[in-house]
Amino acid sequence: DIQMTQSPSSLSAAVGDGVTLTCRASQTIHNYLNWYQKKEGKAPKLLIYGASGLHSGVPSRFSGSGSGTNFSLTITSLQPEDSAIYFCQQTYSASTFGQGTRVDI
Amino acid sequence: EVRLVESGGGLEQPGRSLRLSCGASGFNLEDYAMHWVRQVPGKGLEWVAGVSWNSGYKGYGDSVKGRFTISRDNANGAVYLQMNNLRSEDTALYYCAKDIEAGFNALELWGQGTVVTVSP
């Protein structure tokens, strides 16, 4: 089965900063990689699909890149509402989530 | 309104069974794959199971293989998760989620979840 490893496990940044979260797959998943934002008490929200596709309604400060086994989510100009846990997910072979990266603003 | 509503959660003893239901409205269920995802409080997301648009493909997470079964009834707008031989580690909030396409791709619409507690 495909394992997904996210780093860092947590980070702290200021409003206006830019951050990059990474996700590594244990084997190639081509571009079957998605990113989600999860806030306490709320359902997850799809941000990026297919490694780099911006989901409808998601602010353009979110962007994704990568292919194969290495992927990243970049958030430019952090806003207070971006405080959340971010998860990557592969859907190349069944599906697996990464363990998450907590972003504190 | 496009929405998913989960039901069927509750308290059950280890070794027993529960059946979760997910009611879909506001879109054509038959056009999309559907999934179940769970989260233990304070922990991460765990993909539990998924089913393609026509039930031709079903996939399961390692921890539930052989115990859980996903199914769907497109005519009645419903997706189900039959959970057998429950374990304490199955205690979690269970979400139903809609894919963006007929096969497995990305989960764009989520319900609010139903809580399952497995305890003697």
Chai-1 contact restraints between the chains, C-beta under 6 A:
chainA,res_idxA,chainB,res_idxB,connection_type,confidence,min_distance_angstrom,max_distance_angstrom,comment,restraint_id
A,D1,B,D62,contact,1.0,0.0,6.0,A-B,restraint_1
A,N34,B,A106,contact,1.0,0.0,6.0,A-B,restraint_2
A,A43,B,W110,contact,1.0,0.0,6.0,A-B,restraint_3
A,P44,B,W110,contact,1.0,0.0,6.0,A-B,restraint_4
A,L46,B,A106,contact,1.0,0.0,6.0,A-B,restraint_5
A,L46,B,E108,contact,1.0,0.0,6.0,A-B,restraint_6
A,Y49,B,A106,contact,1.0,0.0,6.0,A-B,restraint_7
A,F87,B,L45,contact,1.0,0.0,6.0,A-B,restraint_8
A,T91,B,F104,contact,1.0,0.0,6.0,A-B,restraint_9
A,T91,B,N105,contact,1.0,0.0,6.0,A-B,restraint_10
A,A94,B,G59,contact,1.0,0.0,6.0,A-B,restraint_11
A,S95,B,W47,contact,1.0,0.0,6.0,A-B,restraint_12
A,F97,B,L45,contact,1.0,0.0,6.0,A-B,restraint_13
A,F97,B,W47,contact,1.0,0.0,6.0,A-B,restraint_14
A,Q99,B,G44,contact,1.0,0.0,6.0,A-B,restraint_15
A,G100,B,G44,contact,1.0,0.0,6.0,A-B,restraint_16
